[in-house]
Amino acid sequence: MTSAATLSAATATDPIRWSTRLWGMLITLCIVLFLDGLDVSMIGVALPSIGAELDLSTSTLQWLVSGYVLGYGGLLLLGGRTADLLGRRKVFLIALAVFALASLAGGLVTSGPLLILTRFVKGLAAAFTAPTGLSIITTNFAEGPARNKALSIYTVFGAGGYSMGLLFGGLMTGIGWRWTFLLPVPIALAALAAAWVLVPKDEAAEEGGHDILGALLSTAGMLLLVYTVVSAPEVGWGSARTIGSFVGAAVLFAGFVAVEKKVKYPLVRLGILRKVTLVRASLAIIAVAGSYFSWQFIVTLYMQDSLGWSPLKLAMALLPVGLLVVASAFFSDKLVDRFGTGPIIAITMVVMAVGYLLFLRLDTTPSYLTMILPAVLLIGIGWVGFPAINIQATNGIDDDEQGLAAGVLQTSMQVGAAIVLAVNTAIISSGDHGASTPSAMLDNFRPGLQFAAAVAIVGALIALTAYLPKRAKTRAQEPELELVG
């Protein structure tokens, strides 16, 4: 880090004394992460309108979602490592500029394949901005209360982007589906200008190299795995193509591990996976994101297609999730400082699982106040633990590997959620395709709702097993510090 960055880090040791410049940098990074999350969920509301105007089939439309995930999840590890090696500011600015240009192109093209390509490019850009932004924060705010506060604010914006995507998508689709692509453009450009001024310059790593072969193997393996799971419901889980693709992904990952053990400057130092808190955080984020995306997918289809809800009505119904996430920005860091990350993650995940179980009462004439709202509020509380997951993942990680740790966590979230959603889609697709009444459609969707609840329950059990029995220890012996020390 240069002297400017060092000064920022020193100032950030006391959250009360953060400078205006430091606050500006943090808010800028938060806005970019919000855009990343927004782009994942906002597109779902616009799919019917896009398909009608561009004459796209359902199987083609799915690639507007999975194309983004393929780019995002497949290159996150490379994105985090590149930031560590080439300089965080440089990588962040370039990736954000690409994101803005791809958003603009998406709002202008008139071809389905080109639209899918812009989504893939946006995913690639987000794969670099997300871990780089997180590593900029963790290297400019000292570990402890200052970093906890910064990460709480930052991750709340990310979760808010996911949860508020339906609302923005509903509003923009009402004007025209192209606005779901064009909305991020001016925001991204404004953030780019602010980041140019506010993000301190940093130097590339003095030692290190580019593990090109490792990057190719890991990226190819991740892309093939996500592609296989996304396409399996259509071609069949037992088909030769699916089985062959899984075998191919396994071979690529095995080759990646072999390379990382021998190369001088590995893309992923495999020893980082022995950081138990990073592994626990990754499992938690898979459960939270995977269950929520699956649940939201089913709710969107059922409420709009079967019950005739408008996109805006659905967005307003789920708005409490976003409001809870935003409200948590004011107290999540204080909870972490007082109780540690483990109990917060465990409690919020248990509450989230209860919310999904309550939602299983869904019928063809659901009451919002007595049936939907209580479940939505409990599910929203689950996202309150999102900042604690991010804090836990980066605690005890050296500065030169903060980008790598962030990449591992974000990869777990994107790829894990994509896999859970793909499995859920396969479960739904195995039902009666001729169902047309709301009751019959609900019978088809209910196993998917049960699967989403099961994923959340498994995540909650893992969190409880790992942390609750150890709470008798003193603060100085908290599990995350003990395990990474």
Backbone torsions as a table, in degrees:
resi	resn	phi	psi	omega
1	MET	NA	147.2	176.5
2	THR	-81.9	177.7	-178.9
3	SER	-61.4	-36.1	179.7
4	ALA	-62.6	-42.3	179.7
5	ALA	-68.3	-38.8	179.3
6	THR	-63.1	-39.2	178.8
7	LEU	-63.6	-40.4	178.5
8	SER	-62.6	-42.9	-179.5
9	ALA	-63.5	-39.3	179.2
10	ALA	-65.5	-41.6	179.2
11	THR	-64.6	-32.2	-174.8
12	ALA	-78.4	1.7	178.8
13	THR	-71.4	-20.7	179.3
14	ASP	-123.7	109.0	-175.4
15	PRO	-61.2	-25.0	-179.1
16	ILE	-70.8	-27.7	-174.9
17	ARG	-102.8	17.7	177.8
18	TRP	-58.6	135.5	179.0
19	SER	-76.5	163.6	176.7
20	THR	-59.6	-38.6	179.7
21	ARG	-63.5	-41.8	-179.3
22	LEU	-66.7	-42.3	175.2
23	TRP	-60.6	-42.1	179.7
24	GLY	-61.3	-41.4	177.9
25	MET	-62.6	-44.7	-178.4
26	LEU	-63.1	-45.8	-179.6
27	ILE	-64.3	-37.6	177.8
28	THR	-61.9	-46.1	178.2
29	LEU	-63.5	-36.8	179.2
30	CYS	-63.9	-41.5	-179.5
31	ILE	-62.9	-40.3	-180.0
32	VAL	-66.3	-41.7	177.8
33	LEU	-65.3	-37.2	176.5
34	PHE	-59.0	-42.0	178.2
35	LEU	-63.2	-39.6	178.0
36	ASP	-59.0	-49.6	-179.8
37	GLY	-65.4	-40.8	-179.4
38	LEU	-59.3	-41.2	-175.5
39	ASP	-67.5	-28.4	-179.7
40	VAL	-68.9	-44.1	-172.9
41	SER	-97.4	-24.7	-175.0
42	MET	-66.4	-33.8	-174.7
43	ILE	-65.7	-27.1	-176.3
44	GLY	-58.6	-40.2	-178.3
45	VAL	-66.5	-30.6	-174.1
46	ALA	-86.8	-7.6	-173.7
47	LEU	-56.6	-46.0	179.6
48	PRO	-59.6	-40.7	-179.9
49	SER	-67.6	-39.2	178.1
50	ILE	-63.8	-45.4	-179.9
51	GLY	-61.4	-39.3	-179.0
52	ALA	-67.7	-42.3	-176.2
53	GLU	-75.3	-39.5	-176.3
54	LEU	-98.0	1.9	178.5
55	ASP	56.9	55.6	-179.3
56	LEU	-105.3	141.0	177.9
57	SER	-76.2	167.7	179.5
58	THR	-61.9	-41.2	-179.5
59	SER	-65.1	-31.7	177.4
60	THR	-74.4	-38.2	-179.2
61	LEU	-61.5	-33.7	-177.7
62	GLN	-61.3	-25.4	-178.1
63	TRP	-74.9	-14.1	172.9
64	LEU	-68.5	-26.5	175.8
65	VAL	-91.0	-51.6	-175.8
66	SER	-70.3	-26.2	176.8
67	GLY	-61.6	-41.2	177.4
68	TYR	-64.7	-43.2	-178.9
69	VAL	-65.3	-38.7	178.9
70	LEU	-60.7	-44.1	178.6
71	GLY	-70.3	-44.1	-176.7
72	TYR	-67.1	-58.1	-175.3
73	GLY	-70.0	-31.3	-175.4
74	GLY	-73.5	-25.6	-173.7
75	LEU	-117.0	10.2	-177.8
76	LEU	-62.3	-42.3	179.9
77	LEU	-63.5	-41.6	177.6
78	LEU	-64.6	-38.2	179.6
79	GLY	-63.0	-46.0	179.7
80	GLY	-64.7	-41.5	-178.8
81	ARG	-70.4	-37.5	178.5
82	THR	-61.7	-39.9	178.1
83	ALA	-61.9	-40.9	179.1
84	ASP	-64.4	-35.9	-173.9
85	LEU	-86.6	-42.1	-172.7
86	LEU	-96.5	-14.6	-176.5
87	GLY	114.0	127.2	-172.9
88	ARG	-68.2	-43.1	-177.8
89	ARG	-61.5	-46.7	-178.0
90	LYS	-61.2	-47.7	-178.4
91	VAL	-64.6	-41.0	-178.2
92	PHE	-62.5	-46.6	-177.7
93	LEU	-64.7	-43.6	-179.7
94	ILE	-64.1	-46.4	-177.7
95	ALA	-64.4	-39.0	179.9
96	LEU	-66.6	-38.2	177.1
97	ALA	-63.2	-41.5	178.1
98	VAL	-63.7	-40.6	178.7
99	PHE	-59.2	-45.0	-179.4
100	ALA	-64.2	-43.8	-179.5
101	LEU	-65.3	-40.6	179.1
102	ALA	-66.5	-35.8	176.9
103	SER	-63.8	-44.0	178.7
104	LEU	-62.4	-44.6	179.2
105	ALA	-61.8	-39.2	179.9
106	GLY	-62.9	-32.3	179.0
107	GLY	-79.3	-9.4	-174.9
108	LEU	-111.3	-26.6	-174.6
109	VAL	-69.9	157.0	-179.7
110	THR	-122.1	11.4	-178.7
111	SER	-115.7	135.9	178.6
112	GLY	-58.7	-50.9	179.1
113	PRO	-59.0	-39.6	178.2
114	LEU	-66.6	-36.4	178.1
115	LEU	-64.5	-41.6	177.1
116	ILE	-63.6	-39.3	178.6
117	LEU	-61.9	-40.7	178.6
118	THR	-64.7	-35.1	177.5
119	ARG	-65.5	-40.6	178.8
120	PHE	-64.3	-42.1	179.4
121	VAL	-65.0	-39.4	176.8
122	LYS	-62.7	-38.5	176.4
123	GLY	-62.8	-41.2	177.0
124	LEU	-59.3	-45.1	-179.2
125	ALA	-64.0	-42.9	179.4
126	ALA	-64.5	-30.0	177.9
127	ALA	-63.6	-20.0	177.4
128	PHE	-100.0	-36.7	-178.4
129	THR	-71.3	-37.1	-174.3
130	ALA	-65.5	-57.2	-179.9
131	PRO	-69.3	-30.5	179.6
132	THR	-68.3	-43.0	177.3
133	GLY	-60.6	-41.3	179.2
134	LEU	-65.4	-40.4	-179.0
135	SER	-72.0	-28.6	174.3
136	ILE	-62.8	-40.7	179.2
137	ILE	-67.7	-48.1	-174.3
138	THR	-69.9	-18.0	176.7
139	THR	-98.4	-2.4	177.5
140	ASN	-116.1	-5.3	176.6
141	PHE	-125.6	125.5	-176.4
142	ALA	-63.8	142.8	179.0
143	GLU	-60.1	135.3	-176.3
144	GLY	127.7	-151.7	-176.6
145	PRO	-56.4	-40.0	-177.9
146	ALA	-64.3	-47.8	180.0
147	ARG	-67.8	-38.5	179.0
148	ASN	-59.6	-43.1	179.4
149	LYS	-64.7	-44.8	-179.4
150	ALA	-63.8	-45.0	-179.2
151	LEU	-67.8	-34.2	177.5
152	SER	-62.7	-46.6	178.6
153	ILE	-62.9	-44.6	-176.5
154	TYR	-62.9	-50.1	-175.9
155	THR	-72.8	-26.3	174.1
156	VAL	-62.9	-39.2	176.4
157	PHE	-63.2	-40.5	178.7
158	GLY	-63.6	-48.4	178.2
159	ALA	-64.3	-36.7	177.8
160	GLY	-63.0	-35.2	177.0
161	GLY	-62.8	-43.3	178.1
162	TYR	-64.4	-47.4	-173.8
163	SER	-75.1	-27.7	-179.0
164	MET	-91.6	-3.0	-178.0
165	GLY	-59.8	-38.1	178.8
166	LEU	-62.8	-41.7	-179.1
167	LEU	-63.3	-50.6	179.1
168	PHE	-64.3	-38.1	178.3
169	GLY	-62.9	-42.0	177.9
170	GLY	-62.5	-42.5	-179.9
171	LEU	-66.9	-46.0	-177.5
172	MET	-69.5	-38.1	179.9
173	THR	-64.6	-31.3	176.5
174	GLY	-61.7	-31.0	177.2
175	ILE	-83.6	-40.7	-177.2
176	GLY	159.5	138.4	-171.7
177	TRP	-62.6	-25.2	-179.2
178	ARG	-63.8	-24.4	179.6
179	TRP	-69.4	-19.9	174.6
180	THR	-68.0	-23.5	175.7
181	PHE	-90.6	-37.0	-174.5
182	LEU	-80.0	-26.8	-178.2
183	LEU	-54.0	-43.7	-178.0
184	PRO	-69.8	-16.5	-172.1
185	VAL	-61.4	-58.0	-179.4
186	PRO	-63.9	-32.6	179.2
187	ILE	-67.3	-43.6	179.4
188	ALA	-65.0	-39.0	179.0
189	LEU	-66.7	-40.8	177.2
190	ALA	-64.0	-40.9	177.7
191	ALA	-65.5	-35.2	178.6
192	LEU	-63.2	-45.2	178.5
193	ALA	-63.3	-42.0	179.9
194	ALA	-66.3	-41.4	-179.7
195	ALA	-65.2	-35.8	178.1
196	TRP	-57.6	-36.6	-177.1
197	VAL	-87.9	-39.1	-166.6
198	LEU	-95.9	-30.8	-178.3
199	VAL	-76.0	121.6	-177.8
200	PRO	-66.4	147.2	177.5
201	LYS	-68.9	142.9	175.7
202	ASP	-135.6	161.4	-176.0
203	GLU	-99.6	152.5	173.2
204	ALA	-64.3	157.5	-179.0
205	ALA	-58.8	135.9	179.6
206	GLU	-65.7	-34.4	177.3
207	GLU	-123.9	146.5	179.1
208	GLY	143.2	168.4	179.8
209	GLY	-153.3	172.8	-179.5
210	HIS	-99.6	116.1	178.7
211	ASP	-83.0	80.4	-174.6
212	ILE	-63.4	-45.5	-178.5
213	LEU	-64.2	-42.6	178.3
214	GLY	-62.5	-40.2	179.0
215	ALA	-63.3	-42.9	-179.7
216	LEU	-65.1	-43.6	-178.5
217	LEU	-66.9	-46.0	-178.4
218	SER	-66.6	-41.9	-179.7
219	THR	-66.2	-44.4	179.2
220	ALA	-63.5	-41.7	178.9
221	GLY	-63.3	-43.5	179.9
222	MET	-65.8	-44.1	179.4
223	LEU	-63.1	-42.9	-178.8
224	LEU	-66.7	-38.7	179.5
225	LEU	-64.4	-48.2	-179.8
226	VAL	-63.8	-44.0	179.5
227	TYR	-60.3	-41.6	-178.6
228	THR	-63.1	-46.2	-177.9
229	VAL	-68.2	-39.3	-179.4
230	VAL	-66.6	-39.4	-175.8
231	SER	-88.0	-15.6	-176.1
232	ALA	-58.4	-40.4	178.8
233	PRO	-58.2	-28.3	-178.1
234	GLU	-83.4	-42.6	-175.1
235	VAL	-95.0	-12.9	179.1
236	GLY	105.1	131.2	-178.3
237	TRP	-67.6	-27.1	-178.8
238	GLY	-97.9	7.3	-178.7
239	SER	-71.9	157.7	179.5
240	ALA	-61.2	-35.9	179.7
241	ARG	-63.8	-45.3	-179.2
242	THR	-66.4	-46.9	-179.9
243	ILE	-62.8	-43.3	178.4
244	GLY	-62.2	-37.3	179.3
245	SER	-67.7	-40.5	177.0
246	PHE	-62.7	-42.3	178.1
247	VAL	-63.1	-42.7	178.6
248	GLY	-61.5	-41.8	178.3
249	ALA	-63.6	-41.0	178.9
250	ALA	-62.6	-40.6	178.7
251	VAL	-64.0	-42.3	179.6
252	LEU	-64.0	-43.0	179.3
253	PHE	-67.3	-37.8	177.0
254	ALA	-63.5	-41.6	176.5
255	GLY	-64.0	-37.4	178.4
256	PHE	-62.4	-45.6	179.3
257	VAL	-62.2	-41.7	179.6
258	ALA	-62.2	-41.4	179.6
259	VAL	-66.6	-43.5	-177.0
260	GLU	-63.5	-27.8	179.6
261	LYS	-75.3	-21.1	-173.3
262	LYS	-111.0	-28.8	-174.1
263	VAL	-70.3	148.0	-176.9
264	LYS	-67.7	-42.4	-179.6
265	TYR	-120.8	85.3	-175.5
266	PRO	-69.3	150.8	174.0
267	LEU	-65.3	-40.6	177.9
268	VAL	-127.4	117.1	172.6
269	ARG	-73.1	109.7	-172.1
270	LEU	-59.5	-23.3	178.5
271	GLY	-62.4	-22.4	-179.1
272	ILE	-66.0	-23.7	178.8
273	LEU	-74.9	-6.0	172.9
274	ARG	-85.7	-6.1	173.3
275	LYS	-71.9	101.5	-171.5
276	VAL	-61.5	-34.1	-179.6
277	THR	-66.2	-35.2	177.3
278	LEU	-66.0	-41.6	178.8
279	VAL	-65.6	-44.3	179.1
280	ARG	-61.9	-43.4	179.2
281	ALA	-62.8	-38.8	179.9
282	SER	-65.2	-41.8	177.3
283	LEU	-64.5	-39.4	-180.0
284	ALA	-64.5	-42.6	-176.8
285	ILE	-71.0	-29.1	174.0
286	ILE	-64.9	-44.0	-178.7
287	ALA	-65.7	-43.8	-178.6
288	VAL	-65.7	-53.5	-176.3
289	ALA	-71.3	-42.2	-178.4
290	GLY	-62.8	-44.8	180.0
291	SER	-67.7	-39.7	-176.7
292	TYR	-69.8	-45.9	-179.7
293	PHE	-62.4	-39.3	178.5
294	SER	-65.3	-44.8	179.0
295	TRP	-62.8	-46.4	-179.2
296	GLN	-63.1	-38.2	178.5
297	PHE	-59.8	-47.1	-178.5
298	ILE	-68.3	-43.7	-179.7
299	VAL	-60.9	-41.6	179.6
300	THR	-61.3	-46.5	-179.3
301	LEU	-65.3	-46.0	-174.3
302	TYR	-69.7	-47.2	-176.0
303	MET	-66.6	-38.4	-177.6
304	GLN	-83.5	-49.9	-173.8
305	ASP	-78.0	-37.7	-175.4
306	SER	-94.2	-41.9	-177.3
307	LEU	-97.5	-6.6	174.9
308	GLY	77.5	20.6	178.3
309	TRP	-70.8	145.5	174.6
310	SER	-78.6	158.4	177.0
311	PRO	-55.9	-39.2	-178.9
312	LEU	-69.6	-40.0	178.0
313	LYS	-62.4	-42.8	177.8
314	LEU	-63.0	-42.8	-179.9
315	ALA	-60.9	-42.5	179.7
316	MET	-67.0	-33.8	179.4
317	ALA	-65.6	-35.1	-178.8
318	LEU	-94.4	1.1	-176.9
319	LEU	-57.6	-34.6	179.4
320	PRO	-55.1	-28.9	176.7
321	VAL	-60.7	-48.6	179.4
322	GLY	-64.4	-39.0	-179.3
323	LEU	-65.3	-39.3	177.5
324	LEU	-64.8	-40.1	178.8
325	VAL	-62.1	-45.5	-180.0
326	VAL	-64.0	-43.3	-178.9
327	ALA	-62.9	-31.5	-177.3
328	SER	-66.4	-17.1	179.2
329	ALA	-60.7	-23.8	-175.2
330	PHE	-86.6	-10.8	-176.4
331	PHE	-141.6	-9.8	-174.5
332	SER	-62.2	-39.3	179.9
333	ASP	-66.4	-34.5	179.4
334	LYS	-68.5	-37.0	176.6
335	LEU	-64.4	-41.4	178.6
336	VAL	-64.4	-43.9	179.8
337	ASP	-60.6	-35.6	-175.4
338	ARG	-85.7	-42.1	-171.6
339	PHE	-111.0	-13.1	-174.1
340	GLY	86.2	169.1	-175.7
341	THR	-77.2	-35.7	-173.8
342	GLY	-56.6	-55.5	-178.8
343	PRO	-61.4	-36.8	-179.1
344	ILE	-65.0	-45.4	179.0
345	ILE	-61.4	-45.4	-177.5
346	ALA	-63.9	-47.6	-176.7
347	ILE	-65.3	-46.4	-178.3
348	THR	-65.6	-33.9	179.1
349	MET	-71.9	-34.6	175.5
350	VAL	-64.1	-45.3	179.1
351	VAL	-61.9	-40.9	178.6
352	MET	-61.7	-43.4	179.3
353	ALA	-61.5	-40.4	177.2
354	VAL	-61.3	-38.7	177.8
355	GLY	-60.3	-43.5	177.9
356	TYR	-64.6	-38.3	178.4
357	LEU	-64.2	-40.1	177.4
358	LEU	-64.1	-33.9	-177.6
359	PHE	-70.5	-16.2	177.7
360	LEU	-65.5	-11.7	176.6
361	ARG	-75.9	-1.7	-175.5
362	LEU	-52.6	135.3	176.3
363	ASP	-131.0	-168.9	-175.5
364	THR	-81.2	-10.9	176.4
365	THR	-133.3	64.6	-173.7
366	PRO	-71.3	138.5	172.9
367	SER	-85.3	128.2	-177.3
368	TYR	-67.6	-45.0	-173.9
369	LEU	-70.6	-37.4	-174.5
370	THR	-99.6	-19.9	-176.9
371	MET	-115.3	-51.2	-174.0
372	ILE	-80.3	-49.4	-174.3
373	LEU	-58.5	-46.8	179.4
374	PRO	-57.9	-41.5	179.7
375	ALA	-67.0	-42.4	-179.7
376	VAL	-61.9	-41.0	179.9
377	LEU	-63.6	-43.3	179.9
378	LEU	-66.9	-40.3	177.5
379	ILE	-64.0	-38.8	177.4
380	GLY	-62.5	-36.0	177.9
381	ILE	-62.2	-30.3	177.6
382	GLY	-59.1	-35.4	179.2
383	TRP	-74.1	-14.7	177.1
384	VAL	-63.8	-26.5	178.3
385	GLY	-81.7	-1.9	-177.7
386	PHE	-59.8	-45.3	177.5
387	PRO	-60.7	-38.7	-179.9
388	ALA	-62.8	-35.4	178.2
389	ILE	-63.2	-45.0	179.9
390	ASN	-66.1	-39.4	178.4
391	ILE	-64.4	-43.7	-179.9
392	GLN	-61.6	-38.5	-176.5
393	ALA	-66.4	-31.7	-174.4
394	THR	-102.1	-6.9	177.1
395	ASN	-63.3	132.3	175.7
396	GLY	79.7	5.2	179.5
397	ILE	-92.9	132.9	178.7
398	ASP	-62.1	153.4	-177.9
399	ASP	-56.9	-38.2	-175.8
400	ASP	-75.4	-2.8	177.1
401	GLU	-123.4	11.4	178.3
402	GLN	-62.3	-40.6	178.3
403	GLY	-63.9	-38.2	178.5
404	LEU	-65.0	-46.2	179.1
405	ALA	-61.2	-42.1	177.8
406	ALA	-62.7	-39.2	178.9
407	GLY	-65.1	-40.4	178.0
408	VAL	-61.7	-45.1	-178.2
409	LEU	-65.4	-47.7	-178.5
410	GLN	-67.4	-34.9	176.0
411	THR	-62.9	-42.6	177.8
412	SER	-58.5	-42.1	-177.8
413	MET	-66.2	-50.6	-174.8
414	GLN	-70.6	-52.2	-177.1
415	VAL	-69.3	-41.9	178.9
416	GLY	-61.6	-45.0	179.3
417	ALA	-64.7	-38.2	179.0
418	ALA	-63.7	-40.4	179.8
419	ILE	-67.0	-44.7	178.8
420	VAL	-61.2	-43.6	179.5
421	LEU	-64.5	-40.2	179.6
422	ALA	-63.8	-42.8	177.3
423	VAL	-62.7	-42.4	179.0
424	ASN	-61.8	-41.2	177.7
425	THR	-61.2	-39.9	178.5
426	ALA	-63.7	-38.5	178.8
427	ILE	-63.3	-43.8	179.4
428	ILE	-65.4	-41.9	-175.9
429	SER	-66.6	-19.2	-179.2
430	SER	-79.1	-3.3	-179.0
431	GLY	-81.7	-164.6	-177.6
432	ASP	-78.8	110.0	-177.6
433	HIS	-72.5	-15.7	-179.1
434	GLY	-89.1	1.1	-178.2
435	ALA	-64.0	134.9	-178.6
436	SER	-131.8	-25.1	179.8
437	THR	-81.3	155.1	177.6
438	PRO	-55.7	-37.3	-179.6
439	SER	-66.1	-44.4	179.8
440	ALA	-67.5	-39.1	177.9
441	MET	-64.2	-38.9	179.1
442	LEU	-65.4	-37.0	176.2
443	ASP	-61.1	-36.3	177.9
444	ASN	-69.6	-39.0	-174.9
445	PHE	-81.2	-23.5	-173.1
446	ARG	-59.7	-41.0	176.3
447	PRO	-59.7	-32.6	176.4
448	GLY	-67.5	-40.0	176.2
449	LEU	-63.7	-38.6	178.2
450	GLN	-66.1	-38.4	178.8
451	PHE	-65.4	-42.7	177.7
452	ALA	-59.5	-42.5	177.8
453	ALA	-64.1	-39.3	-179.6
454	ALA	-63.6	-39.7	178.2
455	VAL	-61.9	-44.1	179.1
456	ALA	-64.7	-38.6	179.6
457	ILE	-65.1	-43.1	178.2
458	VAL	-61.4	-44.3	177.5
459	GLY	-60.6	-41.0	178.8
460	ALA	-65.1	-39.9	179.3
461	LEU	-65.1	-39.5	177.0
462	ILE	-62.1	-44.0	179.7
463	ALA	-64.0	-42.4	-179.6
464	LEU	-66.2	-43.0	-179.6
465	THR	-62.7	-36.4	-175.4
466	ALA	-78.3	-32.7	-167.9
467	TYR	-117.6	-44.1	-171.1
468	LEU	-59.5	-39.3	-180.0
469	PRO	-65.5	-16.7	-174.6
470	LYS	-100.5	6.9	-174.9
471	ARG	-72.2	-6.2	177.5
472	ALA	-74.0	-13.6	-179.6
473	LYS	-75.5	160.4	-179.2
474	THR	-74.9	165.8	179.2
475	ARG	-57.1	-34.1	-177.6
476	ALA	-70.9	-11.7	-178.4
477	GLN	-115.4	27.9	-178.8
478	GLU	-57.9	143.6	-174.2
479	PRO	-53.8	-42.4	-176.2
480	GLU	-65.7	-32.5	179.6
481	LEU	-78.0	-37.6	-179.2
482	GLU	-66.0	-38.6	-174.8
483	LEU	-76.0	-30.4	-178.0
484	VAL	-96.7	-5.6	-176.3
485	GLY	-76.9	NA	NA
